[in-house]
Amino acid sequence: MTPPQDRPELPEFALGFPGPLRDRLVAAVLSGTKTATTGLLTEYERCAEPVPSVGHRSVMPDSAGRPVAVIEVTGVRVLRLAEVDRAHARAEGDGCRDQSATRSTAAAMTR
């Protein structure tokens, strides 16, 4: 595994806001509990950013901004929130045990 500090050319992929939320999410990624994330297509469109593609790599920082991991996209699905399945909800690793909770969490992030 390449140490993230040795990859300064990679873009940053920060989870949540710095503080307890980011600390919890980073710990879940590093432990292998969180293996998926959700983004809203409308946010990519609003920010004129491309939807991530398989193979895309980025550096994940902790709350202090230190690089702690290199993340690689291994799959992308674009679907309606109503179509989020239980497997994805569990892979999110943030305590959402079913698709309903994941949908609510993702929707709340945009309010």
TIVO-2410 file (N, C-alpha, C; in nm, 3 decimals):
# residues 111
REC num residu      c1      c2      c3 atome chaine
REC   1      M   0.084  -0.118   0.000     N      A
REC   1      M   0.000   0.000   0.000    CA      A
REC   1      M   0.089   0.124   0.000     C      A
REC   2      T   0.059   0.218  -0.087     N      A
REC   2      T   0.134   0.341  -0.095    CA      A
REC   2      T   0.089   0.436   0.016     C      A
REC   3      P   0.181   0.484   0.100     N      A
REC   3      P   0.142   0.580   0.203    CA      A
REC   3      P   0.081   0.704   0.138     C      A
REC   4      P  -0.031   0.756   0.192     N      A
REC   4      P  -0.097   0.870   0.129    CA      A
REC   4      P  -0.010   0.994   0.119     C      A
REC   5      Q   0.081   1.014   0.214     N      A
REC   5      Q   0.167   1.132   0.208    CA      A
REC   5      Q   0.264   1.127   0.091     C      A
REC   6      D   0.282   1.008   0.032     N      A
REC   6      D   0.369   0.994  -0.084    CA      A
REC   6      D   0.294   1.017  -0.216     C      A
REC   7      R   0.167   1.058  -0.208     N      A
REC   7      R   0.084   1.077  -0.327    CA      A
REC   7      R   0.025   1.218  -0.332     C      A
REC   8      P   0.108   1.323  -0.327     N      A
REC   8      P   0.055   1.460  -0.323    CA      A
REC   8      P  -0.019   1.500  -0.451     C      A
REC   9      E   0.000   1.425  -0.559     N      A
REC   9      E  -0.066   1.462  -0.685    CA      A
REC   9      E  -0.213   1.419  -0.689     C      A
REC  10      L  -0.255   1.339  -0.595     N      A
REC  10      L  -0.394   1.292  -0.594    CA      A
REC  10      L  -0.486   1.397  -0.533     C      A
REC  11      P  -0.609   1.407  -0.584     N      A
REC  11      P  -0.705   1.500  -0.526    CA      A
REC  11      P  -0.749   1.452  -0.387     C      A
REC  12      E  -0.803   1.542  -0.310     N      A
REC  12      E  -0.849   1.508  -0.175    CA      A
REC  12      E  -0.993   1.459  -0.179     C      A
REC  13      F  -1.023   1.359  -0.097     N      A
REC  13      F  -1.160   1.310  -0.080    CA      A
REC  13      F  -1.188   1.311   0.070     C      A
REC  14      A  -1.254   1.418   0.116     N      A
REC  14      A  -1.281   1.434   0.258    CA      A
REC  14      A  -1.423   1.386   0.290     C      A
REC  15      L  -1.434   1.309   0.395     N      A
REC  15      L  -1.565   1.261   0.439    CA      A
REC  15      L  -1.619   1.351   0.549     C      A
REC  16      G  -1.740   1.399   0.535     N      A
REC  16      G  -1.802   1.482   0.637    CA      A
REC  16      G  -1.723   1.608   0.666     C      A
REC  17      F  -1.760   1.673   0.774     N      A
REC  17      F  -1.691   1.794   0.818    CA      A
REC  17      F  -1.587   1.758   0.922     C      A
REC  18      P  -1.477   1.833   0.931     N      A
REC  18      P  -1.377   1.804   1.034    CA      A
REC  18      P  -1.441   1.801   1.173     C      A
REC  19      G  -1.394   1.709   1.254     N      A
REC  19      G  -1.449   1.693   1.389    CA      A
REC  19      G  -1.497   1.551   1.410     C      A
REC  20      P  -1.587   1.532   1.505     N      A
REC  20      P  -1.631   1.397   1.542    CA      A
REC  20      P  -1.688   1.316   1.424     C      A
REC  21      L  -1.765   1.379   1.336     N      A
REC  21      L  -1.822   1.305   1.224    CA      A
REC  21      L  -1.712   1.251   1.133     C      A
REC  22      R  -1.620   1.338   1.092     N      A
REC  22      R  -1.512   1.292   1.005    CA      A
REC  22      R  -1.427   1.186   1.075     C      A
REC  23      D  -1.397   1.207   1.203     N      A
REC  23      D  -1.316   1.110   1.277    CA      A
REC  23      D  -1.383   0.972   1.276     C      A
REC  24      R  -1.514   0.970   1.295     N      A
REC  24      R  -1.587   0.844   1.296    CA      A
REC  24      R  -1.587   0.779   1.158     C      A
REC  25      L  -1.608   0.858   1.053     N      A
REC  25      L  -1.611   0.804   0.917    CA      A
REC  25      L  -1.473   0.754   0.873     C      A
REC  26      V  -1.368   0.830   0.904     N      A
REC  26      V  -1.232   0.787   0.870    CA      A
REC  26      V  -1.198   0.658   0.941     C      A
REC  27      A  -1.232   0.649   1.069     N      A
REC  27      A  -1.205   0.526   1.145    CA      A
REC  27      A  -1.279   0.408   1.082     C      A
REC  28      A  -1.402   0.430   1.035     N      A
REC  28      A  -1.479   0.323   0.973    CA      A
REC  28      A  -1.415   0.278   0.841     C      A
REC  29      V  -1.361   0.372   0.764     N      A
REC  29      V  -1.291   0.336   0.640    CA      A
REC  29      V  -1.166   0.256   0.673     C      A
REC  30      L  -1.087   0.307   0.767     N      A
REC  30      L  -0.961   0.241   0.799    CA      A
REC  30      L  -0.980   0.102   0.859     C      A
REC  31      S  -1.092   0.081   0.929     N      A
REC  31      S  -1.120  -0.051   0.988    CA      A
REC  31      S  -1.183  -0.146   0.887     C      A
REC  32      G  -1.227  -0.094   0.772     N      A
REC  32      G  -1.293  -0.177   0.672    CA      A
REC  32      G  -1.443  -0.185   0.691     C      A
REC  33      T  -1.496  -0.113   0.790     N      A
REC  33      T  -1.641  -0.112   0.814    CA      A
REC  33      T  -1.714  -0.033   0.707     C      A
REC  34      K  -1.653   0.077   0.662     N      A
REC  34      K  -1.713   0.162   0.558    CA      A
REC  34      K  -1.642   0.135   0.427     C      A
REC  35      T  -1.715   0.074   0.334     N      A
REC  35      T  -1.657   0.041   0.203    CA      A
REC  35      T  -1.734   0.105   0.088     C      A
REC  36      A  -1.830   0.192   0.122     N      A
REC  36      A  -1.911   0.259   0.020    CA      A
REC  36      A  -1.949   0.397   0.071     C      A
REC  37      T  -1.984   0.483  -0.021     N      A
REC  37      T  -2.036   0.615   0.016    CA      A
REC  37      T  -2.141   0.655  -0.086     C      A
REC  38      T  -2.216   0.757  -0.052     N      A
REC  38      T  -2.324   0.803  -0.137    CA      A
REC  38      T  -2.306   0.950  -0.167     C      A
REC  39      G  -2.324   0.987  -0.291     N      A
REC  39      G  -2.324   1.127  -0.330    CA      A
REC  39      G  -2.447   1.152  -0.415     C      A
REC  40      L  -2.494   1.275  -0.414     N      A
REC  40      L  -2.613   1.307  -0.492    CA      A
REC  40      L  -2.573   1.361  -0.629     C      A
REC  41      L  -2.632   1.306  -0.733     N      A
REC  41      L  -2.603   1.348  -0.870    CA      A
REC  41      L  -2.625   1.497  -0.887     C      A
REC  42      T  -2.728   1.549  -0.823     N      A
REC  42      T  -2.756   1.693  -0.836    CA      A
REC  42      T  -2.641   1.777  -0.782     C      A
REC  43      E  -2.570   1.729  -0.681     N      A
REC  43      E  -2.456   1.803  -0.627    CA      A
REC  43      E  -2.338   1.803  -0.725     C      A
REC  44      Y  -2.315   1.689  -0.790     N      A
REC  44      Y  -2.210   1.685  -0.892    CA      A
REC  44      Y  -2.245   1.782  -1.005     C      A
REC  45      E  -2.370   1.782  -1.046     N      A
REC  45      E  -2.413   1.870  -1.153    CA      A
REC  45      E  -2.403   2.016  -1.112     C      A
REC  46      R  -2.448   2.049  -0.991     N      A
REC  46      R  -2.446   2.187  -0.941    CA      A
REC  46      R  -2.303   2.240  -0.934     C      A
REC  47      C  -2.210   2.155  -0.895     N      A
REC  47      C  -2.069   2.195  -0.881    CA      A
REC  47      C  -1.989   2.174  -1.009     C      A
REC  48      A  -2.056   2.128  -1.115     N      A
REC  48      A  -1.990   2.101  -1.244    CA      A
REC  48      A  -1.872   2.006  -1.226     C      A
REC  49      E  -1.891   1.905  -1.144     N      A
REC  49      E  -1.789   1.803  -1.121    CA      A
REC  49      E  -1.831   1.672  -1.186     C      A
REC  50      P  -1.737   1.596  -1.239     N      A
REC  50      P  -1.773   1.467  -1.297    CA      A
REC  50      P  -1.807   1.366  -1.187     C      A
REC  51      V  -1.897   1.275  -1.218     N      A
REC  51      V  -1.926   1.164  -1.128    CA      A
REC  51      V  -1.800   1.078  -1.122     C      A
REC  52      P  -1.758   1.034  -1.003     N      A
REC  52      P  -1.637   0.950  -0.995    CA      A
REC  52      P  -1.648   0.829  -1.087     C      A
REC  53      S  -1.533   0.785  -1.134     N      A
REC  53      S  -1.532   0.668  -1.221    CA      A
REC  53      S  -1.442   0.561  -1.160     C      A
REC  54      V  -1.467   0.438  -1.200     N      A
REC  54      V  -1.388   0.325  -1.150    CA      A
REC  54      V  -1.241   0.349  -1.179     C      A
REC  55      G  -1.159   0.327  -1.078     N      A
REC  55      G  -1.015   0.347  -1.090    CA      A
REC  55      G  -0.968   0.482  -1.038     C      A
REC  56      H  -1.060   0.576  -1.020     N      A
REC  56      H  -1.022   0.708  -0.969    CA      A
REC  56      H  -0.965   0.693  -0.828     C      A
REC  57      R  -0.853   0.759  -0.803     N      A
REC  57      R  -0.788   0.752  -0.672    CA      A
REC  57      R  -0.780   0.890  -0.610     C      A
REC  58      S  -0.792   0.896  -0.479     N      A
REC  58      S  -0.782   1.021  -0.406    CA      A
REC  58      S  -0.727   0.995  -0.267     C      A
REC  59      V  -0.684   1.104  -0.203     N      A
REC  59      V  -0.629   1.096  -0.068    CA      A
REC  59      V  -0.737   1.137   0.032     C      A
REC  60      M  -0.755   1.057   0.136     N      A
REC  60      M  -0.853   1.087   0.240    CA      A
REC  60      M  -0.781   1.148   0.361     C      A
REC  61      P  -0.819   1.272   0.400     N      A
REC  61      P  -0.758   1.334   0.517    CA      A
REC  61      P  -0.837   1.306   0.645     C      A
REC  62      D  -0.768   1.319   0.758     N      A
REC  62      D  -0.838   1.312   0.886    CA      A
REC  62      D  -0.883   1.454   0.923     C      A
REC  63      S  -0.937   1.472   1.041     N      A
REC  63      S  -0.989   1.603   1.082    CA      A
REC  63      S  -0.882   1.711   1.088     C      A
REC  64      A  -0.757   1.672   1.109     N      A
REC  64      A  -0.648   1.769   1.115    CA      A
REC  64      A  -0.593   1.800   0.976     C      A
REC  65      G  -0.649   1.736   0.872     N      A
REC  65      G  -0.602   1.758   0.736    CA      A
REC  65      G  -0.485   1.670   0.696     C      A
REC  66      R  -0.445   1.578   0.783     N      A
REC  66      R  -0.334   1.487   0.751    CA      A
REC  66      R  -0.386   1.376   0.659     C      A
REC  67      P  -0.312   1.342   0.554     N      A
REC  67      P  -0.354   1.231   0.467    CA      A
REC  67      P  -0.339   1.099   0.542     C      A
REC  68      V  -0.446   1.019   0.542     N      A
REC  68      V  -0.442   0.892   0.616    CA      A
REC  68      V  -0.464   0.770   0.529     C      A
REC  69      A  -0.515   0.789   0.408     N      A
REC  69      A  -0.539   0.673   0.321    CA      A
REC  69      A  -0.553   0.719   0.176     C      A
REC  70      V  -0.523   0.627   0.085     N      A
REC  70      V  -0.553   0.647  -0.056    CA      A
REC  70      V  -0.677   0.564  -0.085     C      A
REC  71      I  -0.778   0.629  -0.140     N      A
REC  71      I  -0.907   0.564  -0.170    CA      A
REC  71      I  -0.914   0.541  -0.321     C      A
REC  72      E  -0.959   0.423  -0.362     N      A
REC  72      E  -0.978   0.395  -0.504    CA      A
REC  72      E  -1.122   0.354  -0.528     C      A
REC  73      V  -1.184   0.415  -0.627     N      A
REC  73      V  -1.322   0.382  -0.664    CA      A
REC  73      V  -1.321   0.248  -0.735     C      A
REC  74      T  -1.401   0.154  -0.684     N      A
REC  74      T  -1.407   0.020  -0.745    CA      A
REC  74      T  -1.542  -0.007  -0.812     C      A
REC  75      G  -1.637   0.084  -0.793     N      A
REC  75      G  -1.767   0.067  -0.856    CA      A
REC  75      G  -1.848   0.194  -0.842     C      A
REC  76      V  -1.933   0.221  -0.941     N      A
REC  76      V  -2.019   0.339  -0.938    CA      A
REC  76      V  -2.157   0.297  -0.988     C      A
REC  77      R  -2.257   0.338  -0.913     N      A
REC  77      R  -2.396   0.317  -0.956    CA      A
REC  77      R  -2.468   0.450  -0.946     C      A
REC  78      V  -2.539   0.489  -1.049     N      A
REC  78      V  -2.622   0.608  -1.045    CA      A
REC  78      V  -2.767   0.559  -1.045     C      A
REC  79      L  -2.835   0.589  -0.934     N      A
REC  79      L  -2.973   0.546  -0.920    CA      A
REC  79      L  -3.049   0.640  -0.829     C      A
REC  80      R  -3.178   0.625  -0.828     N      A
REC  80      R  -3.263   0.707  -0.742    CA      A
REC  80      R  -3.244   0.665  -0.597     C      A
REC  81      L  -3.258   0.759  -0.504     N      A
REC  81      L  -3.246   0.725  -0.362    CA      A
REC  81      L  -3.340   0.611  -0.324     C      A
REC  82      A  -3.456   0.606  -0.386     N      A
REC  82      A  -3.554   0.502  -0.356    CA      A
REC  82      A  -3.504   0.363  -0.395     C      A
REC  83      E  -3.399   0.358  -0.478     N      A
REC  83      E  -3.346   0.230  -0.525    CA      A
REC  83      E  -3.224   0.181  -0.446     C      A
REC  84      V  -3.182   0.258  -0.345     N      A
REC  84      V  -3.068   0.216  -0.263    CA      A
REC  84      V  -3.105   0.087  -0.191     C      A
REC  85      D  -3.017  -0.013  -0.200     N      A
REC  85      D  -3.049  -0.144  -0.141    CA      A
REC  85      D  -2.983  -0.162  -0.004     C      A
REC  86      R  -3.023  -0.268   0.065     N      A
REC  86      R  -2.972  -0.298   0.199    CA      A
REC  86      R  -2.821  -0.320   0.200     C      A
REC  87      A  -2.768  -0.386   0.098     N      A
REC  87      A  -2.623  -0.412   0.092    CA      A
REC  87      A  -2.545  -0.281   0.089     C      A
REC  88      H  -2.593  -0.185   0.012     N      A
REC  88      H  -2.525  -0.056   0.008    CA      A
REC  88      H  -2.537   0.015   0.143     C      A
REC  89      A  -2.653   0.010   0.203     N      A
REC  89      A  -2.673   0.073   0.333    CA      A
REC  89      A  -2.574   0.019   0.435     C      A
REC  90      R  -2.552  -0.109   0.436     N      A
REC  90      R  -2.456  -0.170   0.529    CA      A
REC  90      R  -2.312  -0.131   0.493     C      A
REC  91      A  -2.281  -0.127   0.364     N      A
REC  91      A  -2.146  -0.093   0.321    CA      A
REC  91      A  -2.110   0.052   0.354     C      A
REC  92      E  -2.211   0.137   0.371     N      A
REC  92      E  -2.187   0.276   0.411    CA      A
REC  92      E  -2.115   0.282   0.546     C      A
REC  93      G  -2.138   0.182   0.633     N      A
REC  93      G  -2.065   0.172   0.758    CA      A
REC  93      G  -2.089   0.283   0.857     C      A
REC  94      D  -2.200   0.355   0.842     N      A
REC  94      D  -2.225   0.467   0.934    CA      A
REC  94      D  -2.343   0.441   1.027     C      A
REC  95      G  -2.374   0.314   1.045     N      A
REC  95      G  -2.481   0.280   1.137    CA      A
REC  95      G  -2.616   0.261   1.072     C      A
REC  96      C  -2.628   0.294   0.944     N      A
REC  96      C  -2.754   0.273   0.873    CA      A
REC  96      C  -2.764   0.126   0.838     C      A
REC  97      R  -2.858   0.058   0.894     N      A
REC  97      R  -2.871  -0.086   0.871    CA      A
REC  97      R  -2.970  -0.121   0.761     C      A
REC  98      D  -3.042  -0.019   0.713     N      A
REC  98      D  -3.133  -0.048   0.603    CA      A
REC  98      D  -3.135   0.069   0.507     C      A
REC  99      Q  -3.194   0.045   0.392     N      A
REC  99      Q  -3.192   0.144   0.287    CA      A
REC  99      Q  -3.272   0.269   0.323     C      A
REC 100      S  -3.373   0.256   0.406     N      A
REC 100      S  -3.452   0.371   0.447    CA      A
REC 100      S  -3.367   0.471   0.525     C      A
REC 101      A  -3.286   0.421   0.617     N      A
REC 101      A  -3.199   0.509   0.696    CA      A
REC 101      A  -3.094   0.575   0.608     C      A
REC 102      T  -3.039   0.501   0.513     N      A
REC 102      T  -2.940   0.559   0.423    CA      A
REC 102      T  -3.002   0.669   0.338     C      A
REC 103      R  -3.123   0.646   0.288     N      A
REC 103      R  -3.191   0.748   0.208    CA      A
REC 103      R  -3.214   0.874   0.290     C      A
REC 104      S  -3.258   0.857   0.414     N      A
REC 104      S  -3.284   0.972   0.500    CA      A
REC 104      S  -3.155   1.049   0.529     C      A
REC 105      T  -3.047   0.979   0.554     N      A
REC 105      T  -2.918   1.042   0.582    CA      A
REC 105      T  -2.870   1.119   0.460     C      A
REC 106      A  -2.878   1.059   0.343     N      A
REC 106      A  -2.832   1.125   0.220    CA      A
REC 106      A  -2.917   1.248   0.191     C      A
REC 107      A  -3.047   1.236   0.209     N      A
REC 107      A  -3.136   1.350   0.184    CA      A
REC 107      A  -3.109   1.463   0.281     C      A
REC 108      A  -3.082   1.430   0.407     N      A
REC 108      A  -3.056   1.533   0.508    CA      A
REC 108      A  -2.928   1.609   0.479     C      A
REC 109      M  -2.832   1.546   0.414     N      A
REC 109      M  -2.705   1.611   0.384    CA      A
REC 109      M  -2.723   1.726   0.286     C      A
REC 110      T  -2.832   1.730   0.213     N      A
REC 110      T  -2.851   1.833   0.112    CA      A
REC 110      T  -2.941   1.946   0.160     C      A
REC 111      R  -2.989   1.937   0.280     N      A
REC 111      R  -3.079   2.042   0.332    CA      A
REC 111      R  -3.001   2.156   0.389     C      A
***
